[in-house]
Amino acid sequence: MKTSKRNTRLFRRLIPTLRKHTMLATLAVLLMILVDIAGVVKPWLVKIGIDRYVRNGDIPGLTRIGIILAAILIAGFLFQVVFIITVQYLGQRLLFDLRMDLFRKLMRLPASYFDKTPLGKTLTHITSDVEAIREFISDGIVTVAGDVLKILFIASAMVMLSPRLALAAFITLPFFVVATGLFRKSIRTGFREVRKANSDINTVLTETIGGAREIQLFQTKGERSSIFEICNRHYLLAYLKVIQAYALYFPVLEIVSNGGMILILVTAHFFMGTALEPGVIFAFFAYINMFFFPLRQMAEKFNLFQSAMAASERVFHMLDQPEDISNPEGACVLPENGKMEIRFQNVTFGYDPTQPVLKNVTFNINAGERVAFVGATGSGKTTVIKLINRLYDIQEGTILVNGIDISQLSAVELRKRIATIPQNPFLFTGTISDNISLHRSGVTDKDVRLAAEKSRARQFIEHLPHRYGEKVLESGKRLSAGQRQLLAFTRALTGKPELVILDEATANIDSETEHLIEHAVEEITHNRTAIIIAHRLSTIRKVDRIFVFRKGKLVESGTHTELLQQNGLYVRFLPDGKCK
């Protein structure tokens, strides 16, 4: 009962998606009815031809019924072709809609979702899980509905031909229902395990491909192969459970079907004798075969249903994920003044609320001020950056942006005013120009070239074979670390940010592009509010103030000279600019 309620609930959630294509679905149903009627009429016409014309030697009548039968065959063929095209197109439109819904949801999910969800699992939801639902809707729901109608039409024709023989055929129906119910639970459980195993395979593949360099450097190919083999074996064993269930399920259905045939033969022999006309016998046995075929088809579609329900659970689980960072109704408008003021007041935050990463942090960054964050790994520097971008909401305290509580601002509008340049910038598959503009509206080719000139990226771009049209492979693997960093600076400049955040942006540069990066840093932080996280002393000394973090607390602040005079934690970062 609980499973039935869950199935009903999941199916109801698919209805809004189906409603978007009501006309297409209606056309598919009408075509399906016409196909079923054409199929059921054919044996009836043959029965008339045998009993009315063949037995009486009426050649003209037989010719007429033959022409009608040929017309029905051609019409049924055409209806079938158009029906298949329509229903498959409907399935593809539903697939498109579901994937777009999931992708839009993916864009709205908070950073906390990605912190705890493997990439492969998310990919499985958007690819194979959605495909399973599509297959169920286009090859399952419509087909099963057609089979139900066909069974009703056939049953009506059988009753009209011979009520006794029809009753003998119908006796087997409860056995179909019982057999389906017995195997339902095991099949559903099996497909749920198959989906989970498939997700694990995608996760391992994603990690292995992304970490191919590390695997080669550390020679862990054997270990990764073992991990993949375990996941692959889980998938094999899970699917074998499904196969075992069906290996028993379908033979049982075949026995039930053949048992019905035997009952019909016994009824015809012992109770009806020679009372049946030859045409009726022919038509009835044709209907018997037609009657059990859609029942077997419906049983075969049952695996689609179970697979789709398991996939639906996972898809709707993702769609139901809370969007922690919500835009408040009537969000405050952040005035455009070219510079941003940031104020933290007694801020406490933890990715796990029971384990705070930042503890009662208070500081103020004035508009147009350049500050540096210094501290050992895990001291909370990057967490502060994430909170300023409102990737997470704080548990205690207040964050003010230009005097406005950050929770009252639209996260989308806030991030448009901020340019964050990470240590390892991500480059997308596309051209150099695409990776700079990111296809943002309002960013023209002129803006891209102007920003590249200011960031000094133009110097290496002009030497590429196709310049700004040069193709960038996945993650920019053909570019050096310094070149990728220069593109990140250029990308940031095109957005005309009011706050620039450099999160270890100068850490992995090569000597060839070091002086270009230094110029880029000067250009992008000029006359803007800037936060710099860096271990290079040369970068830190140029800022207006330095904030020193330790274990989630702000322990020191001041200029480079002031902190040297204090002889506190900051001194541990000297003389080479790296934490000792």
N, C-alpha and C positions, 0 to 999 in steps of 0.2 A: 504493500500500500504506500509506504514511504517513497519507494522508487517511482511508483506511478505518479505521485504528486510532484516529485522532482522533475519527471519527464514532461508533465503538463506545464509546469512553471517555465521550463527551458523553452518548450515549444511556443508558449505565448510570447516569449521575448523575441522570437524570430518573426512574429506576425507583423510588427511595424516595418521591418525590412521588406517583407513581401508586399505590404500595402503600397509601397512606392512604385510597384510595377503591376498594379491591378489590371490594367488593360492587357498587358502581355500575358499575365496569368490566366485571365478570362479567355483569351484566344487559345491558349494551350489547352484549357479544359474543354472548350467547344470542339477543337480538333480531335481531342482524345475521345470524346463521345462519338463523333462521327466515325472514327477508326473502329471503335468497339461495335457500333451498330453494323458497319460494313462486314466485320468479321462474323457476327452472329447471324446475319441474314443469309450468308452463303450456304451453310448446310440446309437451311430451310428451303432455299430455292432448289437445291439438289433433290431434296425429299419430294417436292412438288413435281420436279421433272421425272423422277422415277415412277411415282405412284399414279400420276395423272397422264403422262405422255408416253413414257417408255412401255408401260404395261398395256396401253391401248394402241400403241403403234402410231401415235399422233406426231408425225415428223414436223409439220409446221409449228405445232405447239412447243415441241422440244427445241426447235430453232429459236423461237421467241425467248424461251427461258434461258437458252444458252447466251443469247445477246445480252439479256438483262444481267446474267451472271458475270459476263465479261466486263460490262460497264461497272458493276459493283467492284470487281477486282481492280480495275484501273483507278476508280475513285478512291478505293481504300489505299492503294499504293500512293497516290498523290497526297491524300490526307496524312498518311504515315510520314512521308518525306517532310512536309511542311511542319507537322507536329514535332518531329525530332529537332529540326532547326530552331523552332520557336522555344521549345523547352530547354534546349542547351544554351540558347542566347539568354533566356531568363536566368539560368544558373550562373552564367558568366557575369551578368549584371548584378546579381546578388553577391557574388564573389567580390566584385569591384567595390560595391557599397560597404560590405563588411570590412574589407581590408582598409578602405579609407577611414572608416570609423575607428578602427584599431590604430591606424597611423596617427590620426588626429589626437586620440587618447594618449598615444605614446609621446607626442609633443607636449602634452599638458601634465604628464606625470612628474611628480616632484623628484628631486635628486635622491631622496630616501628610498624610493622604489628601486632605482638602479644600484643603490648600495647593497641591497639584499637579494636582488633577482639576477640570476645568471643570464648572460646575453643570449645563449642558445635557447633558453626557455622562452624568452620573448620572441625570438625569431620563429620558433615552432608555432606559437599562437597565430602569428600573422601569415604564415605560409601553409604548413600542412594541416593545422587545425581548421583554418578557414576553408581550405580545399575540401576537407571531410564534410563540412556543413554544406558547401556548395553541391557536392556529389549527392548528399542525402536529399536536398531540396529538388534538384533537377532530375536526378535518376531515381530518387526514392519517393518523395511525397506525391509528385504528379503521376509517376508510374504506378504506385500503389493505389492511388485514387482511381486511375484508369482500370486497374485490375479489379477493384471492388465493383465498379460499374459493369465491367465485363462479366463478372460472376453473377451479378443481379440479372443482367440481360440473358445470360445462358441459363440460369436457374428458371427464369420465366418461360423461356422457350422449352426447356425440359418438362416443366409442369404441364404446359400446353400440349406437348406431344404425348406424355404418359406419366400421370401422377404417381403410379406405383413405382415405376423405375426411378423417377426423380426422388421419391422418398428413400429408396434403397441407397442412392448416391449421397443423399444428405446425411445419412446416419454416420458417415465417416467424419463429418465436420468437427464434432466435439473432440475427436482424437487429435486433429490438427491443433486445436486451441490448447489442449492439455500438453502436447509435445512442445509447443512454443513456450508455454509458461514454465516448463521444467528446465529448459536450457537458458532462459532469459537472464537470470542472475549471473551465471558463470560467464556468459558471453559478454555482458556489460562490464564485469570485473576485469575480464581479459583485455578488452579494448582500452580500459582505463590504464592498465599496466603498460600496454603497448605505447600509448601516447606519452606516458612518463618516460619510458625507455628511449623513445625517439627524441624527447627533449634533452635527455642526458647526452645522447650521441651528438646532437647539435652543439651542446655546450662544450664538450671535449674537442670537437672539430674546430670550433671558433677559437678556443684557447690555443690549440696546437698550431693553427695557421698563423694566428697573431703572434705567438711566441716561437715561431720557427727558428729565428736567429739564436735565441737563448738555448733552445733544444740542441742545436748544432754545436754551439760553443761549449755547453756543459755535457755534451754527449749523453743525453738522456732519452735517446730514441727508443731504446728498449723499454724504459719505464713508461713512456707515453703510449707505446704500442700495447703494453699490458693494461693500462687504464682504459684505452679504447676497446680492447678486447672484452674487458669486463662489461662495459656498457653495451657493446654489440651483442654479447651473450645474453644479457638481460632482455634485450629486445627479442632475440631469437626464442628464448624460453617463454616470454610473455605471448608471443605470437603462436607458439606451439600449443599453448593452452587453448587459444581460440580455435586453432585447427582441430585439436582433439575434440572440442565441444561440437564443432560442425561435422566432424567425422562420424559422430554418433547421431547427430541431429538429423541430417539429410537421409541416411538410410531408414531411420524411424519413419520419416515422412513418406518415403517410398513404399514402405510396408503398409502404411495406412492407405495410401493411394491405391495400391494393388488390391488391398482388402476390399476397398469400395468397388473395384471392378468385379471381383469375385461375387460380391453381394448382388450386384446388378445382373450378372449372368445367371445366378441361382434364381433370382426373382423372375427373370424372363422365362427360364426353362420350366419351373415348377408351378408358377402362378398365372402365367399369361399364355403359354403354349403358342398356338398359331394365330392368336388374335392380332398380332402386330403385322402391319404391312411392311414390305421390304424397304420402302423409302423411310419409314419411321425408324426402322432398325438402323439403317445407315446414318440418318441424321442424329439419332440419339447417341450412337457410339462416337460420332464426330464431336458432339457436345460434351460427352464424358471426357474425352481427351482435352478439349478446350477448357473444361471446368477445372480439372486438376492442374493444368499448366499455370494459370495465374496464381493459384494457391501456392504452388511450388515457387513461383517467382516472388510472391510476397514473403515467403519464408527466406528466400535468398536475400531479399532487400532488408531483412531483419538485421543483418550484420552492418549494413549501411546506417541503419537507425541507431544501433548501439554505438558504433564508432562516432556518429555525429553527436549523440548525446554526451559522450565522454569529451569530445572536442568542444562542444558548446559550454560545458561546465568550465573549461579552462579559458575559453574566449571571454565569457561573461565575467569570470573572476577577474580578468585583466581590466575589462571595461568598468567593473565596479570598484576598482582601486581608488581610494580617496585622493583627491587633488589637494594636498596639504596647503599648497600656496595658492590661495584663492584671491581673486581681485574683488575688493569690497565694492558694494553698490555705491555709486556716487563718489568714486575714488577722487582724492585730492589731486589737483593739477600741479605738477612741479614746474615752477616758472623757469624759463630759459634765461640764464644769466651767464652762461659760458663757463662757470666754475661751480663746484659743489662743496658744500660744507657737510661734514660727517661728525656726529656726536654719539658716543656710546655712554649710556648711563646705567651703571650697576647691572651689566649684562651677564647673565648666566645661561649657558647652553650646552647640551650634550646630544649627540646623535642618538644615544640611548639616554632618555631623561634621567635615569637613575645613576648615570655615570657622566657628570658634567665635564666637558672639555675646556670651556671657558668659565671662570669663576669670578663673578662680581667685577667685571672689567669696565673701567671708566676712562675715556679719553675724548679729546676733541681735535678734529683736523679742520683748520680754517680754510675758507675758500681760496683757491690759488696756491695753497701751501704744498710743498713736496716733503713727504715723510718717508722714513724707512722702517720696516719691521725687522727686528733681529731676534734670533732665538734658536735654540736647538730644535731638531726634528721632533715634532709632536708637542711643541710648546703652545700651539694654537694660532699661529700666524695665518695659515691658509684657511682655517675655520672662520676667522674674522672676515677674510675676503669673501667667502661664501655667504656670510650673513649680510654683508653690504650689498651683494647681488641679489639678496633675498631668495637664495636657493633653499633656505630653511627659515622657519620662524623660530624666534627665541622663546625660551620657557619663562625667563624672568628678566626684568629691566626694560629699557627703552633704547631704540636706535632712531635717531633723528637725522633726516636728510633735508638740509636747508630749513631746519626748524619744524619739519613735518614728520610725524611718526611714520616710520617705513611701512607699518602694517596698513596704513591708510592710503598707500600709493599703489598704483597698478604695477605689478611686477614687470609686465611687458614694457611699459613706458619707462620705468626706472632703468631697466637694463639697456635700453636704447641710448641712455645718457652715459653709460659706463663702458669702457673698453678694457677687458681683462686679457692680458697676454701671458699665457702659461709657459712653463719651462719646455714642454713638448707640444707645440701647437698642432692641431689636427688639420690636415689638408684633405679635401675631398677629391674624388675622381672627377676630372674636368680640365679646363684650361687654367693657365696662370691668372688670367683676367677673372674667370669665374670664382677662383679661390680668394681673390681680393674683394670682389663686389658681393659675393655670396648671393647673387641674384636679388639683392635688396632693391626695392623700388626707390628711385631717386638717385641711385649711384650710377653715374654715366661713365662711358669710356674715358672721358676727359678727367673725371674725378679720380679714376683708377691710375691714370698716368701721372697726374699731379701728385697723388699720394706716394706713388712709387719713386718719384723724383725726390720728394721730401725725406723719405725713409732711406734713401740710397739703394733701394732694391733695384732701381732702374739699371744700375751698373752691371748686374749679372743677368737681368732679364733681356737686355739688348743683345747679349751674346748668345742667347738661346736660338736654335734654328728657326723657330716660329714665334719668337718673342712672346708677346702677351697671349698668343694663341697656342703656345706650347702645352702639350698634354701633360697633366700631372697624374702619375699613377697613384694607386691606393696609398694613403698616408704620406704621399710625397717621397716615396722611397728612393727616387732617382736624384733627389736634391740633397745637398749637404745640410747639416744641422743649422749652420749659419744662414743659409739661403732660406730655409723654412722659417727661421726666426724673423728674417727681414720681411718675408711675406706676411707674417703675423702682425708686424708693426704697420705695414702698409694697409692691411685689412682694418686695423684699428683707426688709422688716420682718416679713412673714407667715411667713417661714421661721425666725425666731428664730435668726439666725446667731451663731456664736462669733467669726468673723472677717469684717470688712467691708472690701471693696476698692473704692475709688472711682478708676476709671481715667479721668481727665479728665472726671468726671461733672458738673463745674460749668462746663465750657468754653463750651457753646453755649446758655446760658440767656438769656432776654430780661429786661429790666429789671422787667417786671411781676411775674415769678415769682422774681426774684433773692432777695428776702428770704424767700420760702417755701422755696426750696432751701437757704438758709443754716440755717433752722430744721430742715429735714429732715436735713441733714448732722449737726447737733448731736444730734438724736434718735437717728439710726441708729448713730452712733459712741459714744454715751454708754455707759460701763461695758462696752465691748467692745474687743477688739483691732482696730485699724483701720490700713489702709495707704491713703494718699491720694497719687494722682498728679495734680498740678495746677500751673497756671502762675499762679494768683491768689495774690498775696502774702498777702492777708488770710486765706486758707484755710491756707496753709503755716505761718504764724506761730503758729497755735494748737496745733500738734502738739507732742508731747514730744521727738521727735528728727527730724532731717532727714538723709536719705542722698542724697549727690550722686554720680551716675553719669556716666562719660565713656568712650565707646568700649568698653563691655562691662566696665568695671572700676568698683569702688566706690572713689572717690578722696577723699571727705570724709564725715564724719558728726558730728552734734552738734546742739545747740539752735540756734535762729535767732540768738541773741546770740553764742554761741560761734563760729558760722561767720562772722559779721560780723567778729569779732575776728581770725579767721585770715586774713581778706582774700584768700581763695582763689577757686576757681571759682564758689562760690555767689554771690559778690558780683556776678558778671556778670548775675544774674537781677534785680538791683535797678536803679532804684528802683520801676519799674512792675510788677514781678512777671513780666515776660516775658523770655525768653532773647534776649540781644542778638546 
